[in-house]
């Protein structure tokens, strides 16, 4: 009897824990749409993530895509889903990284690019964050703590040279000219 009660308590706690984890993602406006890939008539669902900044700090808007086929969402699938959600965002370039970086930080500064969109795929879900201004680094968190199977970044632009560099370069050239003048 004592073992039975312990089992019920543990099961109840596990259920509560699952409910708490599931409740942390705040979704609104779910929209079903026909997926561009997969069997004819297959529908995916895209919902707006109200608390996207909990998962991708700095994102201006976010979406959760469920039941996409194939599950590794590409640029055309993403555009179809965003159109269905009424996002008004146009996906330009799209770069998928598999396997994802170790940890939960993505940094594109070494590539010399900034990105305006970020996608992470885990389990049967794909979470998308959109940023008003392009960024080069993101520390992201997954919804249920599950491993991210791949990430993608899109709408990239070259990282501009800092304004200080434009001011520093003429100064250095001037110093070289002065040095040459004093040397001769």
LINZI-V390978 format. One record per backbone hydrogen bond with DSSP energy under -1.0 kcal/mol. NH is the residue of the N-H (numbers start at 1). CO is the residue of the C=O. If there is no record, write none. Layout:
nh:co
NH:CO
NH:CO
This chain:
nh:co
5:1
6:2
7:3
8:4
9:5
10:6
11:7
12:8
13:9
14:10
15:11
16:12
17:13
18:14
19:15
20:16
21:17
22:18
23:19
28:48
31:46
33:44
35:42
42:39
44:33
45:66
46:31
47:64
48:28
49:62
50:26
54:51
55:52
56:52
59:56
60:130
61:130
63:128
64:47
65:126
66:45
73:71
78:74
79:75
80:76
81:77
82:78
83:79
84:80
85:81
86:83
87:82
95:153
97:151
106:138
108:136
111:108
112:109
113:108
114:157
115:135
116:154
117:154
118:129
119:152
120:127
121:150
122:125
125:122
126:65
127:120
128:63
129:118
130:61
131:116
135:115
138:106
140:104
141:55
149:121
150:121
151:97
152:119
153:95
154:117
155:93
157:114
159:112
165:162
167:163
168:164
169:165
172:168
173:169
174:170
175:171
176:172
177:173
178:174
179:175
180:176
181:177
182:178
183:179
184:180
